[in-house]
């Protein structure tokens, strides 16, 4: 079985793909998922002790789901039944259970069912697993790239703990590539190959956290490079079918591109905004960085001209964390187009700057007594909250009283524009000002 080839003799392993040969044999060799597998973490301890039980591994491609499943089996001493949910039905599940029971009776070895793409199981197939999980016929490790909380039954989820794995960081993918390149036992070390720094950077960057993709491309490149040679950038670009975009995430071009992007959104040019967004996405820019800039723009440049701008941007920020790349590209485009085509106002930004300027540069008088808090009778005796007019006690929902302390302030701080929703805010504030003037005239 594959278990013996992964964790036992290594002679036949060389015929396996590089990504399979380089699978970690211990948790110390496993790269990534430190939030679960760092030394001392409860999940790691449970795996090492063989007490983890059934789990669902929810993760993007190439971040170690299958490797982790085999490590779980390795530490528990289980026999691995590796199947795809796409190609297995209820009758096959019963046969697996029969084999697992026979194995336990004859050898005492437990069985671990590694079920890839488990989200393809319908409710009938999921229900067929429940009894076997309950009686310990086998332990389940299900792997999925889809949200299991949406696609798996509550009954199954109650019997299998969901572990959320993360895409690998670039440094982690680079470590795996370099390890495979120099490993003489299981990797490409006997070929004595080198890889150009630019080629390595492009391979790691383009893999986007998918170690399997990176190792597959590395293996193909090695087959096309003579022993002792150097894997060139041109070859990696050809194999990936993607030229390297000259985009240093710490350099001037990085900042120039995000600047052009934000200015295009601010300038209400959706085509230009999408152009610069596409540049950043193709170059592998962190979508969270782009979304943070859009969140700021939603308040700074759209503001109350379209109050829903911040709502849409906030929803987009949550969505990209949930779905990840590459689907997050569509969410970024959605938010970009919404903000680019919204009416614009920087009145919120300008108002805050004027208020901050006053507070930072001018003496601050005490807060008026009628606005102060009075949670204790002694404070009321000192005049706190005395004379405060509760606006809801008045027909217009507005009370004729002063809120700002006396001072030489840069008023008005907030001057709403006549664009979008701010036009209504402007009319509302003008109506309040007329009411204030009428009240003063009647005093």
GILIN-V56191 format. One record per residue. RES is the residue in three letters. SS is DSSP state (~ for helix, > for strand, _ for the rest). PSI is psi in whole degrees, 0 to 359 (* if undefined). OMEGA is omega in radians with two decimals (none if undefined). Layout:
res=RES ss=SS psi=PSI omega=OMEGA
res=RES ss=SS psi=PSI omega=OMEGA
//
This chain:
res=UNK ss=_ psi=171 omega=-3.09
res=UNK ss=~ psi=331 omega=-3.11
res=UNK ss=~ psi=313 omega=-3.12
res=UNK ss=~ psi=325 omega=-3.14
res=UNK ss=~ psi=335 omega=3.14
res=UNK ss=~ psi=323 omega=-3.01
res=UNK ss=~ psi=3 omega=3.14
res=UNK ss=_ psi=236 omega=-3.13
res=UNK ss=_ psi=148 omega=-3.06
res=UNK ss=_ psi=358 omega=-3.07
res=UNK ss=~ psi=317 omega=-3.09
res=UNK ss=~ psi=351 omega=-3.07
res=UNK ss=~ psi=331 omega=-3.06
res=UNK ss=~ psi=340 omega=3.12
res=UNK ss=~ psi=350 omega=3.12
res=UNK ss=_ psi=159 omega=3.07
res=UNK ss=_ psi=153 omega=-3.11
res=UNK ss=~ psi=316 omega=-3.11
res=UNK ss=~ psi=326 omega=3.11
res=UNK ss=~ psi=318 omega=-3.14
res=UNK ss=~ psi=327 omega=-3.04
res=UNK ss=_ psi=7 omega=3.09
res=UNK ss=_ psi=140 omega=-3.09
res=UNK ss=_ psi=143 omega=3.12
res=UNK ss=_ psi=342 omega=3.10
res=UNK ss=_ psi=166 omega=3.09
res=UNK ss=_ psi=333 omega=3.10
res=UNK ss=_ psi=332 omega=3.11
res=UNK ss=_ psi=345 omega=-3.08
res=UNK ss=_ psi=135 omega=-3.12
res=UNK ss=_ psi=130 omega=3.11
res=UNK ss=_ psi=178 omega=3.07
res=UNK ss=_ psi=39 omega=-3.12
res=UNK ss=~ psi=336 omega=3.12
res=UNK ss=~ psi=342 omega=3.10
res=UNK ss=~ psi=326 omega=-2.88
res=UNK ss=~ psi=6 omega=3.07
res=UNK ss=_ psi=149 omega=3.13
res=UNK ss=_ psi=133 omega=3.13
res=UNK ss=_ psi=349 omega=3.13
res=UNK ss=_ psi=143 omega=-3.08
res=UNK ss=~ psi=321 omega=-3.13
res=UNK ss=~ psi=317 omega=3.11
res=UNK ss=~ psi=316 omega=-3.14
res=UNK ss=~ psi=320 omega=3.13
res=UNK ss=~ psi=321 omega=3.10
res=UNK ss=~ psi=313 omega=-3.11
res=UNK ss=~ psi=328 omega=-3.13
res=UNK ss=~ psi=356 omega=-3.13
res=UNK ss=_ psi=29 omega=-3.06
res=UNK ss=_ psi=19 omega=-3.03
res=UNK ss=_ psi=322 omega=-3.07
res=UNK ss=_ psi=193 omega=-3.10
res=UNK ss=_ psi=140 omega=-3.12
res=UNK ss=> psi=157 omega=2.95
res=UNK ss=> psi=121 omega=3.11
res=UNK ss=> psi=110 omega=-3.13
res=UNK ss=> psi=116 omega=-3.01
res=UNK ss=_ psi=156 omega=3.01
res=UNK ss=_ psi=167 omega=-3.10
res=UNK ss=_ psi=147 omega=2.94
res=UNK ss=_ psi=20 omega=-3.13
res=UNK ss=_ psi=7 omega=2.99
res=UNK ss=_ psi=19 omega=-3.12
res=UNK ss=~ psi=308 omega=-3.09
res=UNK ss=~ psi=319 omega=3.11
res=UNK ss=~ psi=317 omega=3.13
res=UNK ss=~ psi=322 omega=3.11
res=UNK ss=~ psi=316 omega=3.13
res=UNK ss=~ psi=328 omega=3.07
res=UNK ss=~ psi=321 omega=3.08
res=UNK ss=~ psi=316 omega=3.11
res=UNK ss=~ psi=319 omega=-3.10
res=UNK ss=~ psi=312 omega=-3.09
res=UNK ss=~ psi=336 omega=3.12
res=UNK ss=~ psi=352 omega=-3.10
res=UNK ss=_ psi=22 omega=-3.07
res=UNK ss=_ psi=155 omega=2.99
res=UNK ss=> psi=135 omega=-3.06
res=UNK ss=> psi=124 omega=2.92
res=UNK ss=> psi=108 omega=-3.05
res=UNK ss=> psi=117 omega=-3.10
res=UNK ss=> psi=159 omega=3.04
res=UNK ss=> psi=136 omega=3.14
res=UNK ss=~ psi=339 omega=3.13
res=UNK ss=~ psi=332 omega=-2.99
res=UNK ss=~ psi=20 omega=-3.10
res=UNK ss=_ psi=137 omega=-3.13
res=UNK ss=_ psi=191 omega=-3.09
res=UNK ss=~ psi=319 omega=-3.12
res=UNK ss=~ psi=322 omega=3.12
res=UNK ss=~ psi=325 omega=3.10
res=UNK ss=~ psi=320 omega=3.11
res=UNK ss=~ psi=319 omega=3.12
res=UNK ss=~ psi=321 omega=3.08
res=UNK ss=~ psi=318 omega=3.14
res=UNK ss=~ psi=320 omega=3.11
res=UNK ss=~ psi=316 omega=3.13
res=UNK ss=~ psi=321 omega=-3.14
res=UNK ss=~ psi=318 omega=3.13
res=UNK ss=~ psi=319 omega=3.11
res=UNK ss=~ psi=319 omega=-3.14
res=UNK ss=~ psi=316 omega=3.14
res=UNK ss=~ psi=319 omega=-3.12
res=UNK ss=~ psi=320 omega=-2.99
res=UNK ss=~ psi=327 omega=-3.09
res=UNK ss=~ psi=345 omega=-3.10
res=UNK ss=_ psi=7 omega=-3.11
res=UNK ss=_ psi=127 omega=3.07
res=UNK ss=_ psi=166 omega=-3.12
res=UNK ss=> psi=136 omega=3.04
res=UNK ss=> psi=123 omega=3.10
res=UNK ss=> psi=108 omega=3.06
res=UNK ss=> psi=112 omega=-3.04
res=UNK ss=> psi=103 omega=-3.13
res=UNK ss=> psi=152 omega=3.13
res=UNK ss=_ psi=44 omega=-3.05
res=UNK ss=~ psi=341 omega=3.13
res=UNK ss=~ psi=346 omega=3.10
res=UNK ss=~ psi=349 omega=3.11
res=UNK ss=_ psi=131 omega=3.02
res=UNK ss=_ psi=179 omega=-3.05
res=UNK ss=~ psi=324 omega=3.12
res=UNK ss=~ psi=315 omega=3.11
res=UNK ss=~ psi=321 omega=3.10
res=UNK ss=~ psi=317 omega=-3.14
res=UNK ss=~ psi=329 omega=3.14
res=UNK ss=~ psi=337 omega=-3.14
res=UNK ss=~ psi=334 omega=-2.89
res=UNK ss=~ psi=310 omega=-3.09
res=UNK ss=~ psi=322 omega=-3.12
res=UNK ss=~ psi=329 omega=3.05
res=UNK ss=~ psi=323 omega=-3.13
res=UNK ss=~ psi=314 omega=-3.05
res=UNK ss=_ psi=3 omega=3.06
res=UNK ss=_ psi=18 omega=3.10
res=UNK ss=_ psi=316 omega=2.99
res=UNK ss=_ psi=161 omega=3.02
res=UNK ss=> psi=140 omega=-3.09
res=UNK ss=> psi=132 omega=2.87
res=UNK ss=> psi=102 omega=3.12
res=UNK ss=> psi=140 omega=3.13
res=UNK ss=> psi=137 omega=-3.12
res=UNK ss=> psi=148 omega=3.00
res=UNK ss=_ psi=356 omega=-3.11
res=UNK ss=_ psi=159 omega=-3.11
res=UNK ss=_ psi=111 omega=-3.09
res=UNK ss=~ psi=336 omega=-3.12
res=UNK ss=~ psi=340 omega=3.08
res=UNK ss=~ psi=330 omega=-2.91
res=UNK ss=~ psi=345 omega=3.14
res=UNK ss=_ psi=150 omega=-3.09
res=UNK ss=_ psi=154 omega=3.10
res=UNK ss=~ psi=326 omega=-3.14
res=UNK ss=~ psi=318 omega=3.13
res=UNK ss=~ psi=318 omega=-3.14
res=UNK ss=~ psi=331 omega=3.12
res=UNK ss=_ psi=343 omega=-3.12
res=UNK ss=_ psi=357 omega=-3.11
res=UNK ss=_ psi=122 omega=3.14
res=UNK ss=> psi=134 omega=3.13
res=UNK ss=> psi=123 omega=3.05
res=UNK ss=> psi=123 omega=-3.12
res=UNK ss=> psi=115 omega=3.10
res=UNK ss=_ psi=152 omega=-3.09
res=UNK ss=_ psi=154 omega=3.02
res=UNK ss=_ psi=145 omega=3.14
res=UNK ss=_ psi=144 omega=3.02
res=UNK ss=_ psi=161 omega=-3.12
res=UNK ss=~ psi=320 omega=3.13
res=UNK ss=~ psi=326 omega=3.14
res=UNK ss=~ psi=319 omega=3.08
res=UNK ss=~ psi=319 omega=3.12
res=UNK ss=~ psi=318 omega=3.12
res=UNK ss=~ psi=317 omega=-3.14
res=UNK ss=~ psi=320 omega=3.12
res=UNK ss=~ psi=313 omega=-3.12
res=UNK ss=~ psi=324 omega=3.10
res=UNK ss=~ psi=315 omega=-3.13
res=UNK ss=~ psi=323 omega=-3.11
res=UNK ss=~ psi=327 omega=-3.01
res=UNK ss=~ psi=355 omega=-3.11
res=UNK ss=_ psi=118 omega=-3.11
res=UNK ss=_ psi=337 omega=-3.07
res=UNK ss=_ psi=312 omega=-3.03
res=UNK ss=_ psi=344 omega=-3.04
res=UNK ss=_ psi=221 omega=-3.03
res=UNK ss=_ psi=14 omega=-3.03
res=UNK ss=~ psi=324 omega=-3.11
res=UNK ss=~ psi=342 omega=-3.14
res=UNK ss=~ psi=347 omega=3.10
res=UNK ss=_ psi=48 omega=-3.11
res=UNK ss=_ psi=154 omega=2.97
res=UNK ss=> psi=164 omega=3.11
res=UNK ss=> psi=133 omega=3.11
res=UNK ss=_ psi=140 omega=3.10
res=UNK ss=~ psi=319 omega=3.13
res=UNK ss=~ psi=324 omega=3.12
res=UNK ss=~ psi=317 omega=3.11
res=UNK ss=~ psi=316 omega=-3.14
res=UNK ss=~ psi=316 omega=-3.12
res=UNK ss=~ psi=318 omega=3.12
res=UNK ss=~ psi=312 omega=-3.11
res=UNK ss=~ psi=318 omega=-3.10
res=UNK ss=~ psi=315 omega=-3.07
res=UNK ss=~ psi=332 omega=3.12
res=UNK ss=~ psi=335 omega=3.06
res=UNK ss=_ psi=46 omega=3.08
res=UNK ss=_ psi=0 omega=-3.12
res=UNK ss=_ psi=99 omega=-3.10
res=UNK ss=~ psi=324 omega=-3.14
res=UNK ss=~ psi=315 omega=3.10
res=UNK ss=~ psi=314 omega=-3.11
res=UNK ss=~ psi=317 omega=-3.12
res=UNK ss=~ psi=324 omega=3.08
res=UNK ss=~ psi=317 omega=3.12
res=UNK ss=~ psi=319 omega=3.11
res=UNK ss=~ psi=317 omega=-3.12
res=UNK ss=~ psi=318 omega=3.12
res=UNK ss=~ psi=320 omega=3.11
res=UNK ss=~ psi=322 omega=3.14
res=UNK ss=~ psi=324 omega=3.13
res=UNK ss=~ psi=339 omega=-3.11
res=UNK ss=_ psi=9 omega=3.14
res=UNK ss=_ psi=129 omega=-3.13
res=UNK ss=_ psi=149 omega=3.10
res=UNK ss=_ psi=137 omega=-3.10
res=UNK ss=_ psi=359 omega=-3.09
res=UNK ss=_ psi=188 omega=-3.10
res=UNK ss=> psi=130 omega=3.07
res=UNK ss=> psi=120 omega=-3.02
res=UNK ss=_ psi=158 omega=3.10
res=UNK ss=~ psi=318 omega=-3.10
res=UNK ss=~ psi=322 omega=3.13
res=UNK ss=~ psi=317 omega=3.12
res=UNK ss=~ psi=319 omega=3.11
res=UNK ss=~ psi=318 omega=-3.13
res=UNK ss=~ psi=317 omega=-3.11
res=UNK ss=~ psi=324 omega=3.13
res=UNK ss=~ psi=346 omega=-3.06
res=UNK ss=_ psi=37 omega=-3.11
res=UNK ss=_ psi=112 omega=3.12
res=UNK ss=_ psi=153 omega=3.12
res=UNK ss=_ psi=127 omega=3.09
res=UNK ss=_ psi=127 omega=-3.12
res=UNK ss=_ psi=95 omega=-3.01
res=UNK ss=_ psi=98 omega=3.12
res=UNK ss=_ psi=118 omega=-3.06
res=UNK ss=_ psi=354 omega=3.06
res=UNK ss=_ psi=2 omega=-3.02
res=UNK ss=_ psi=184 omega=-3.08
res=UNK ss=~ psi=320 omega=-3.08
res=UNK ss=~ psi=323 omega=3.08
res=UNK ss=~ psi=308 omega=-3.08
res=UNK ss=~ psi=327 omega=3.08
res=UNK ss=~ psi=322 omega=-3.10
res=UNK ss=~ psi=314 omega=-3.14
res=UNK ss=~ psi=328 omega=3.09
res=UNK ss=~ psi=314 omega=3.12
res=UNK ss=~ psi=323 omega=3.12
res=UNK ss=~ psi=308 omega=-3.10
res=UNK ss=~ psi=319 omega=-3.13
res=UNK ss=~ psi=329 omega=3.09
res=UNK ss=~ psi=319 omega=3.07
res=UNK ss=~ psi=314 omega=3.12
res=UNK ss=~ psi=325 omega=-3.12
res=UNK ss=_ psi=8 omega=3.07
res=UNK ss=_ psi=39 omega=3.07
res=UNK ss=_ psi=92 omega=-3.06
res=UNK ss=~ psi=326 omega=-3.12
res=UNK ss=~ psi=314 omega=3.12
res=UNK ss=~ psi=320 omega=3.13
res=UNK ss=~ psi=316 omega=3.12
res=UNK ss=~ psi=325 omega=3.12
res=UNK ss=~ psi=311 omega=-3.12
res=UNK ss=~ psi=328 omega=3.04
res=UNK ss=~ psi=315 omega=3.13
res=UNK ss=~ psi=320 omega=3.09
res=UNK ss=~ psi=314 omega=-3.10
res=UNK ss=~ psi=321 omega=-3.12
res=UNK ss=~ psi=317 omega=3.13
res=UNK ss=~ psi=326 omega=-3.14
res=UNK ss=_ psi=352 omega=3.10
res=UNK ss=_ psi=24 omega=3.10
res=UNK ss=_ psi=145 omega=3.11
res=UNK ss=_ psi=120 omega=-3.12
res=UNK ss=~ psi=333 omega=3.13
res=UNK ss=~ psi=326 omega=3.07
res=UNK ss=~ psi=314 omega=3.12
res=UNK ss=~ psi=317 omega=-3.09
res=UNK ss=~ psi=325 omega=3.09
res=UNK ss=~ psi=321 omega=3.12
res=UNK ss=~ psi=324 omega=3.09
res=UNK ss=~ psi=324 omega=3.09
res=UNK ss=~ psi=317 omega=3.13
res=UNK ss=~ psi=315 omega=-3.13
res=UNK ss=~ psi=325 omega=-3.10
res=UNK ss=~ psi=328 omega=3.08
res=UNK ss=~ psi=320 omega=-3.03
res=UNK ss=~ psi=322 omega=-2.99
res=UNK ss=~ psi=342 omega=3.08
res=UNK ss=~ psi=309 omega=3.03
res=UNK ss=~ psi=220 omega=-3.09
res=UNK ss=~ psi=359 omega=3.00
res=UNK ss=~ psi=330 omega=2.98
res=UNK ss=~ psi=88 omega=-3.08
res=UNK ss=_ psi=336 omega=3.13
res=UNK ss=~ psi=348 omega=3.12
res=UNK ss=~ psi=314 omega=3.13
res=UNK ss=~ psi=325 omega=3.11
res=UNK ss=~ psi=314 omega=3.14
res=UNK ss=~ psi=317 omega=-3.13
res=UNK ss=~ psi=319 omega=3.13
res=UNK ss=~ psi=318 omega=3.10
res=UNK ss=~ psi=322 omega=3.10
res=UNK ss=~ psi=319 omega=3.13
res=UNK ss=~ psi=318 omega=3.09
res=UNK ss=~ psi=320 omega=-3.07
res=UNK ss=~ psi=319 omega=-3.11
res=UNK ss=~ psi=330 omega=3.06
res=UNK ss=~ psi=329 omega=-3.06
res=UNK ss=~ psi=320 omega=-3.02
res=UNK ss=~ psi=334 omega=-3.14
res=UNK ss=_ psi=182 omega=3.11
res=UNK ss=_ psi=152 omega=0.12
res=UNK ss=_ psi=353 omega=-3.07
res=UNK ss=_ psi=334 omega=3.14
res=UNK ss=~ psi=340 omega=3.10
res=UNK ss=~ psi=319 omega=-3.13
res=UNK ss=~ psi=321 omega=3.13
res=UNK ss=~ psi=319 omega=3.09
res=UNK ss=~ psi=318 omega=3.11
res=UNK ss=~ psi=319 omega=3.12
res=UNK ss=~ psi=308 omega=-3.11
res=UNK ss=~ psi=318 omega=3.14
res=UNK ss=~ psi=312 omega=-3.12
res=UNK ss=~ psi=322 omega=3.14
res=UNK ss=~ psi=315 omega=-3.11
res=UNK ss=~ psi=323 omega=3.14
res=UNK ss=~ psi=329 omega=-3.10
res=UNK ss=_ psi=11 omega=3.07
res=UNK ss=_ psi=151 omega=2.98
res=UNK ss=_ psi=149 omega=-3.01
res=UNK ss=_ psi=146 omega=3.03
res=UNK ss=_ psi=132 omega=3.01
res=UNK ss=_ psi=21 omega=-3.08
res=UNK ss=~ psi=323 omega=3.11
res=UNK ss=~ psi=315 omega=3.14
res=UNK ss=~ psi=312 omega=-3.12
res=UNK ss=~ psi=321 omega=3.14
res=UNK ss=~ psi=316 omega=-3.14
res=UNK ss=~ psi=319 omega=-3.13
res=UNK ss=~ psi=320 omega=3.12
res=UNK ss=~ psi=318 omega=3.13
res=UNK ss=~ psi=317 omega=3.11
res=UNK ss=~ psi=322 omega=3.13
res=UNK ss=~ psi=317 omega=3.11
res=UNK ss=~ psi=312 omega=-3.06
res=UNK ss=~ psi=326 omega=-3.09
res=UNK ss=~ psi=336 omega=-2.97
res=UNK ss=~ psi=351 omega=-3.03
res=UNK ss=_ psi=153 omega=3.07
res=UNK ss=_ psi=140 omega=-3.10
res=UNK ss=_ psi=109 omega=3.12
res=UNK ss=_ psi=164 omega=3.12
res=UNK ss=_ psi=155 omega=3.09
res=UNK ss=_ psi=134 omega=-3.13
res=UNK ss=_ psi=141 omega=-3.07
res=UNK ss=~ psi=321 omega=-3.05
res=UNK ss=~ psi=346 omega=3.12
res=UNK ss=~ psi=355 omega=-3.06
res=UNK ss=_ psi=158 omega=3.12
res=UNK ss=_ psi=146 omega=-3.13
res=UNK ss=_ psi=67 omega=-3.12
res=UNK ss=_ psi=349 omega=-3.07
res=UNK ss=_ psi=142 omega=-3.14
res=UNK ss=~ psi=326 omega=-3.12
res=UNK ss=~ psi=325 omega=3.11
res=UNK ss=~ psi=324 omega=3.07
res=UNK ss=~ psi=322 omega=3.11
res=UNK ss=~ psi=334 omega=3.11
res=UNK ss=_ psi=0 omega=3.08
res=UNK ss=_ psi=2 omega=3.12
res=UNK ss=_ psi=133 omega=3.12
res=UNK ss=_ psi=4 omega=-3.12
res=UNK ss=_ psi=128 omega=3.10
res=UNK ss=_ psi=5 omega=3.12
res=UNK ss=_ psi=132 omega=3.13
res=UNK ss=_ psi=120 omega=-3.13
res=UNK ss=_ psi=113 omega=-3.01
res=UNK ss=~ psi=327 omega=-3.09
res=UNK ss=~ psi=352 omega=3.06
res=UNK ss=~ psi=355 omega=-3.09
res=UNK ss=_ psi=149 omega=-3.03
res=UNK ss=_ psi=323 omega=-3.10
res=UNK ss=_ psi=0 omega=-3.07
res=UNK ss=_ psi=24 omega=-3.10
res=UNK ss=_ psi=136 omega=-3.12
res=UNK ss=_ psi=140 omega=-3.14
res=UNK ss=_ psi=82 omega=3.11
res=UNK ss=_ psi=160 omega=-3.10
res=UNK ss=_ psi=139 omega=3.12
res=UNK ss=_ psi=322 omega=3.11
res=UNK ss=_ psi=140 omega=3.00
res=UNK ss=_ psi=161 omega=3.11
res=UNK ss=_ psi=141 omega=3.14
res=UNK ss=_ psi=167 omega=3.14
res=UNK ss=_ psi=77 omega=-3.04
res=UNK ss=_ psi=155 omega=3.11
res=UNK ss=_ psi=70 omega=-3.04
res=UNK ss=_ psi=152 omega=-0.10
res=UNK ss=_ psi=144 omega=3.03
res=UNK ss=_ psi=307 omega=-3.03
res=UNK ss=_ psi=119 omega=3.09
res=UNK ss=_ psi=90 omega=-3.10
res=UNK ss=_ psi=146 omega=3.12
res=UNK ss=_ psi=182 omega=3.07
res=UNK ss=_ psi=16 omega=-3.08
res=UNK ss=_ psi=138 omega=3.05
res=UNK ss=_ psi=218 omega=-3.09
res=UNK ss=_ psi=337 omega=-3.13
res=UNK ss=~ psi=338 omega=3.07
res=UNK ss=~ psi=320 omega=3.11
res=UNK ss=~ psi=321 omega=3.10
res=UNK ss=~ psi=319 omega=3.14
res=UNK ss=~ psi=316 omega=3.11
res=UNK ss=~ psi=321 omega=3.14
res=UNK ss=~ psi=314 omega=3.14
res=UNK ss=~ psi=325 omega=3.10
res=UNK ss=~ psi=322 omega=3.09
res=UNK ss=~ psi=319 omega=3.10
res=UNK ss=~ psi=321 omega=3.14
res=UNK ss=~ psi=322 omega=3.09
res=UNK ss=~ psi=319 omega=3.10
res=UNK ss=~ psi=321 omega=3.13
res=UNK ss=~ psi=317 omega=3.12
res=UNK ss=~ psi=319 omega=3.11
res=UNK ss=~ psi=319 omega=-3.13
res=UNK ss=~ psi=319 omega=3.13
res=UNK ss=~ psi=324 omega=3.13
res=UNK ss=~ psi=335 omega=-3.13
res=UNK ss=_ psi=2 omega=3.11
res=UNK ss=_ psi=* omega=none
//
